[in-house]
Structure formats: structure tokens, C-alpha cells
Amino acid sequence: MTTADASWPLDETDEEPRGPVGKAFRLSAADSLSLGNALCGFLSVCVLAWSAIRALQEHKPFAADPRFFGTAVVLLLIGATCDLFDGLVARKFRASAMGAELDNLADVISFGFAPAFMVVIWAGFTPQVPFPLVMTAAGSVLLAGVIRLARFACVKTKSGDFMGLPIPMGAMTVVSVVMLFAPSIWTVLPIFGIAYLMVSRIEYPKPKGNLAAAVLAWMMINVACLTIWAAGLAGGDTLIKVGAIMQIAMVSAIPLRVLMFKREKRREQRRESELSSL
């Protein structure tokens, strides 16, 4: 046996991870919320998958059932609520060594894979939309979410705001498109725009203080509207449409506001440079 052959087991042993292994296995209250978020995303996918499986078992052509979509969206909203609070709980009490990693992994499930799967269930069973286009749109949502989370872990903005559309808000916007429009080529195309906003450099404000309370209230209102709609009560369809339109309008308005702000800032800089040159 050569010297190189004899040394390789020692090299492998030397590369074993070192650190507070015991502490890494201790789950905090914030970690429980992150796990709840992941579970909600998984259950949302299961609900949507069961709607297709049931149609196959009954030998019927599959058609998206609004009740299943409503249940899946409520689960995603509960997951978003868990995601909103896990950071607050971690700062208030104790954060574990793997808290940030758990949060990102849970977000991939609930706000990356689940809405991407929802796009497939929504538009993948209709002849109006080519299936490769549906898969490309769903894949763009998933990949944009993964890139968004990876960049969030590595890059910090000077202002402390989010760079790119936060993945929970991106997921809720995809859900709004699915709930508001019938599947067609023209209604699938906005999915690509949402994916682009998630990986863009547009800064979105972090929900802090009153803004966090407003975001939580918005989620609770959406849950109530979905409950009314799923129960078939009067006005439920109108509430869903109004909520979806407001979500899409809010996400679209923020980039426009940022562009207007940058344009005004450039004008001010030009005026200052002109005055200084006089």
C-alpha cells in the first residue's frame, strides 16, 4: 500500500464536523414554528394531490375542485403565519443552532414547492395550455424561491430590507393568480413575472412593528375570506376576487414605487450637480 493510500482514511477522519453537536439537536420554540410551517406546506401538497388521485380512482376526468384549493391555501396561510412569528419568537426567547437552516428548508416546502405544485394542478390538466409551458412556469416558481432563499442567507442589504420579493409573498401572489383566473396561456405568463420579482434586486420592506401587525391582519382576513368562500356562503366569490386583486396590485405597486423613488432621486442628484457647477 502506498503512502497516499494509507493516509486517505486519516484525511476523512480529520474532516469530520466539529462544533456544539449537542446544542444542534435542541429544538427551540421558534424551531417548532418552522416545523409547523413545513408541515403545512406538505399537507397543502397532499390535499392537492388527493384531489387528482380521487378523480383517477373514480375514473373521471380531473377538474380542479375549489374546495381542495381553498383548503390548500388556508394551510399555506397558516404556514405563512408560522413563518412570520418564528423570527419574532427566536429574537424574544432562544434561537437554536439550526434555526436559520430550518426556516429556509420549511420555506422551500411551503412557499416554493407547494405553490409550484398548485400551478401544475391548476393548469396541467387543461388542453388550453401546453403542458411543457405549465411545467416551466411551475419550475420557475420553485427555482426562483430556492435562489431567493439562498441569496437571503448570503447577501444582506444596506437598508436591512428584503432584496427581491419575499418568498411567502411570492407564493401568495401565485395563489392569487390561480384563484382569480382560469388557466390559459395568458394567465400562466404572470407566473414568470412573479418568479422574476423574487430574484430581482428590488427592495421590499421588512414587516416590523405596525407593518408586521398589518401583514398578520391581512393573513387573518384572507383566511376568513377563504372560509366563507369554501363554505359556499353569499358573497364568498366576491371576497376571493377582491382579495386576490389586492394581493396582485400590492406586489405590482411596490416595484413601481421603487422605480419612481429612484427616478426622483436621480433628478435631485442632477439638480444638485447643476447647482454646484454654477
Contacts in CASP RR format, 6 or more apart in sequence:
PFRMAT RR
TARGET T0000
AUTHOR 0000-0000-0000
METHOD contacts of the structure
MODEL  1
MTTADASWPLDETDEEPRGPVGKAFRLSAADSLSLGNALCGFLSVCVLAW
SAIRALQEHKPFAADPRFFGTAVVLLLIGATCDLFDGLVARKFRASAMGA
ELDNLADVISFGFAPAFMVVIWAGFTPQVPFPLVMTAAGSVLLAGVIRLA
RFACVKTKSGDFMGLPIPMGAMTVVSVVMLFAPSIWTVLPIFGIAYLMVS
RIEYPKPKGNLAAAVLAWMMINVACLTIWAAGLAGGDTLIKVGAIMQIAM
VSAIPLRVLMFKREKRREQRRESELSSL
20 97 0 8 1.000
23 96 0 8 1.000
23 97 0 8 1.000
24 96 0 8 1.000
24 97 0 8 1.000
24 98 0 8 1.000
26 96 0 8 1.000
26 97 0 8 1.000
27 35 0 8 1.000
27 96 0 8 1.000
28 89 0 8 1.000
28 90 0 8 1.000
28 93 0 8 1.000
28 94 0 8 1.000
28 95 0 8 1.000
28 96 0 8 1.000
28 99 0 8 1.000
29 89 0 8 1.000
29 93 0 8 1.000
29 94 0 8 1.000
30 86 0 8 1.000
30 87 0 8 1.000
30 89 0 8 1.000
30 90 0 8 1.000
30 93 0 8 1.000
30 94 0 8 1.000
30 95 0 8 1.000
30 96 0 8 1.000
30 99 0 8 1.000
31 86 0 8 1.000
31 96 0 8 1.000
31 98 0 8 1.000
31 99 0 8 1.000
31 102 0 8 1.000
33 82 0 8 1.000
33 83 0 8 1.000
33 85 0 8 1.000
33 86 0 8 1.000
33 89 0 8 1.000
34 82 0 8 1.000
34 83 0 8 1.000
34 86 0 8 1.000
34 99 0 8 1.000
34 102 0 8 1.000
34 103 0 8 1.000
34 105 0 8 1.000
34 106 0 8 1.000
35 102 0 8 1.000
35 106 0 8 1.000
36 79 0 8 1.000
36 82 0 8 1.000
36 106 0 8 1.000
37 79 0 8 1.000
37 80 0 8 1.000
37 82 0 8 1.000
37 83 0 8 1.000
37 86 0 8 1.000
37 103 0 8 1.000
37 106 0 8 1.000
37 107 0 8 1.000
37 109 0 8 1.000
37 110 0 8 1.000
38 102 0 8 1.000
38 105 0 8 1.000
38 106 0 8 1.000
38 109 0 8 1.000
38 110 0 8 1.000
40 75 0 8 1.000
40 76 0 8 1.000
40 78 0 8 1.000
40 79 0 8 1.000
40 82 0 8 1.000
40 110 0 8 1.000
41 75 0 8 1.000
41 76 0 8 1.000
41 79 0 8 1.000
41 109 0 8 1.000
41 110 0 8 1.000
41 113 0 8 1.000
41 114 0 8 1.000
42 109 0 8 1.000
43 75 0 8 1.000
44 71 0 8 1.000
44 72 0 8 1.000
44 73 0 8 1.000
44 75 0 8 1.000
44 76 0 8 1.000
44 110 0 8 1.000
44 114 0 8 1.000
44 118 0 8 1.000
45 72 0 8 1.000
45 113 0 8 1.000
45 114 0 8 1.000
45 117 0 8 1.000
47 68 0 8 1.000
47 71 0 8 1.000
47 72 0 8 1.000
47 75 0 8 1.000
48 68 0 8 1.000
48 69 0 8 1.000
48 72 0 8 1.000
48 117 0 8 1.000
48 118 0 8 1.000
48 121 0 8 1.000
49 117 0 8 1.000
49 121 0 8 1.000
50 68 0 8 1.000
51 62 0 8 1.000
51 64 0 8 1.000
51 65 0 8 1.000
51 68 0 8 1.000
51 121 0 8 1.000
52 62 0 8 1.000
52 121 0 8 1.000
52 125 0 8 1.000
55 61 0 8 1.000
55 62 0 8 1.000
55 63 0 8 1.000
56 62 0 8 1.000
61 125 0 8 1.000
62 125 0 8 1.000
63 125 0 8 1.000
64 121 0 8 1.000
64 122 0 8 1.000
64 125 0 8 1.000
66 229 0 8 1.000
66 230 0 8 1.000
67 230 0 8 1.000
69 118 0 8 1.000
69 122 0 8 1.000
69 178 0 8 1.000
69 179 0 8 1.000
70 179 0 8 1.000
70 226 0 8 1.000
70 229 0 8 1.000
70 230 0 8 1.000
71 230 0 8 1.000
72 114 0 8 1.000
72 118 0 8 1.000
73 175 0 8 1.000
73 179 0 8 1.000
73 222 0 8 1.000
73 226 0 8 1.000
74 223 0 8 1.000
74 226 0 8 1.000
74 227 0 8 1.000
74 230 0 8 1.000
76 110 0 8 1.000
76 111 0 8 1.000
76 114 0 8 1.000
76 115 0 8 1.000
76 171 0 8 1.000
76 172 0 8 1.000
76 175 0 8 1.000
77 172 0 8 1.000
77 219 0 8 1.000
77 222 0 8 1.000
77 223 0 8 1.000
77 226 0 8 1.000
78 223 0 8 1.000
79 110 0 8 1.000
80 110 0 8 1.000
80 111 0 8 1.000
80 168 0 8 1.000
80 171 0 8 1.000
80 172 0 8 1.000
80 219 0 8 1.000
81 216 0 8 1.000
81 219 0 8 1.000
82 106 0 8 1.000
83 103 0 8 1.000
83 106 0 8 1.000
83 107 0 8 1.000
83 110 0 8 1.000
83 111 0 8 1.000
83 168 0 8 1.000
84 168 0 8 1.000
84 207 0 8 1.000
84 212 0 8 1.000
84 215 0 8 1.000
84 216 0 8 1.000
84 219 0 8 1.000
86 103 0 8 1.000
87 103 0 8 1.000
88 212 0 8 1.000
90 99 0 8 1.000
96 102 0 8 1.000
100 153 0 8 1.000
104 149 0 8 1.000
104 152 0 8 1.000
104 153 0 8 1.000
107 145 0 8 1.000
107 149 0 8 1.000
107 167 0 8 1.000
107 168 0 8 1.000
108 145 0 8 1.000
108 146 0 8 1.000
108 149 0 8 1.000
110 168 0 8 1.000
110 171 0 8 1.000
111 145 0 8 1.000
111 167 0 8 1.000
111 168 0 8 1.000
111 170 0 8 1.000
111 171 0 8 1.000
112 141 0 8 1.000
112 142 0 8 1.000
112 145 0 8 1.000
112 146 0 8 1.000
112 167 0 8 1.000
112 171 0 8 1.000
113 142 0 8 1.000
114 171 0 8 1.000
115 141 0 8 1.000
115 170 0 8 1.000
115 171 0 8 1.000
115 174 0 8 1.000
115 175 0 8 1.000
116 138 0 8 1.000
116 139 0 8 1.000
116 141 0 8 1.000
116 142 0 8 1.000
117 138 0 8 1.000
118 174 0 8 1.000
118 175 0 8 1.000
118 178 0 8 1.000
119 134 0 8 1.000
119 137 0 8 1.000
119 138 0 8 1.000
119 141 0 8 1.000
119 174 0 8 1.000
119 178 0 8 1.000
119 188 0 8 1.000
119 191 0 8 1.000
120 134 0 8 1.000
120 135 0 8 1.000
120 138 0 8 1.000
122 178 0 8 1.000
122 183 0 8 1.000
123 129 0 8 1.000
123 134 0 8 1.000
123 137 0 8 1.000
123 183 0 8 1.000
123 187 0 8 1.000
123 188 0 8 1.000
124 131 0 8 1.000
124 134 0 8 1.000
124 183 0 8 1.000
126 183 0 8 1.000
128 183 0 8 1.000
128 184 0 8 1.000
128 185 0 8 1.000
129 183 0 8 1.000
129 184 0 8 1.000
129 185 0 8 1.000
129 188 0 8 1.000
130 185 0 8 1.000
133 185 0 8 1.000
133 188 0 8 1.000
134 183 0 8 1.000
134 188 0 8 1.000
137 188 0 8 1.000
137 191 0 8 1.000
137 192 0 8 1.000
137 195 0 8 1.000
138 191 0 8 1.000
140 191 0 8 1.000
140 192 0 8 1.000
140 195 0 8 1.000
141 171 0 8 1.000
141 174 0 8 1.000
141 191 0 8 1.000
141 194 0 8 1.000
141 195 0 8 1.000
143 195 0 8 1.000
144 194 0 8 1.000
144 195 0 8 1.000
144 196 0 8 1.000
144 198 0 8 1.000
144 199 0 8 1.000
145 167 0 8 1.000
145 195 0 8 1.000
145 198 0 8 1.000
145 199 0 8 1.000
147 198 0 8 1.000
147 199 0 8 1.000
148 164 0 8 1.000
148 165 0 8 1.000
148 166 0 8 1.000
148 167 0 8 1.000
148 198 0 8 1.000
148 199 0 8 1.000
149 167 0 8 1.000
151 163 0 8 1.000
151 199 0 8 1.000
152 162 0 8 1.000
152 163 0 8 1.000
155 163 0 8 1.000
157 163 0 8 1.000
157 203 0 8 1.000
159 203 0 8 1.000
160 206 0 8 1.000
161 203 0 8 1.000
161 204 0 8 1.000
161 205 0 8 1.000
161 206 0 8 1.000
162 203 0 8 1.000
162 204 0 8 1.000
162 205 0 8 1.000
162 206 0 8 1.000
163 201 0 8 1.000
163 202 0 8 1.000
163 203 0 8 1.000
164 197 0 8 1.000
164 198 0 8 1.000
164 199 0 8 1.000
164 200 0 8 1.000
164 201 0 8 1.000
164 202 0 8 1.000
164 203 0 8 1.000
164 204 0 8 1.000
165 173 0 8 1.000
165 194 0 8 1.000
165 197 0 8 1.000
165 198 0 8 1.000
165 200 0 8 1.000
165 202 0 8 1.000
165 204 0 8 1.000
165 251 0 8 1.000
166 204 0 8 1.000
167 198 0 8 1.000
169 204 0 8 1.000
169 251 0 8 1.000
170 194 0 8 1.000
170 197 0 8 1.000
170 198 0 8 1.000
170 251 0 8 1.000
172 222 0 8 1.000
172 247 0 8 1.000
173 194 0 8 1.000
173 247 0 8 1.000
173 248 0 8 1.000
173 251 0 8 1.000
174 191 0 8 1.000
174 194 0 8 1.000
175 244 0 8 1.000
176 243 0 8 1.000
176 244 0 8 1.000
176 245 0 8 1.000
176 247 0 8 1.000
176 248 0 8 1.000
177 187 0 8 1.000
177 190 0 8 1.000
177 191 0 8 1.000
177 194 0 8 1.000
177 244 0 8 1.000
177 248 0 8 1.000
179 240 0 8 1.000
179 244 0 8 1.000
180 240 0 8 1.000
180 241 0 8 1.000
180 244 0 8 1.000
180 245 0 8 1.000
180 248 0 8 1.000
181 187 0 8 1.000
190 248 0 8 1.000
194 251 0 8 1.000
197 251 0 8 1.000
197 255 0 8 1.000
200 255 0 8 1.000
202 254 0 8 1.000
202 255 0 8 1.000
202 258 0 8 1.000
203 258 0 8 1.000
204 254 0 8 1.000
205 211 0 8 1.000
207 214 0 8 1.000
207 215 0 8 1.000
222 243 0 8 1.000
225 236 0 8 1.000
225 239 0 8 1.000
225 240 0 8 1.000
225 243 0 8 1.000
226 240 0 8 1.000
228 235 0 8 1.000
228 236 0 8 1.000
228 239 0 8 1.000
229 236 0 8 1.000
229 237 0 8 1.000
229 239 0 8 1.000
229 240 0 8 1.000
END
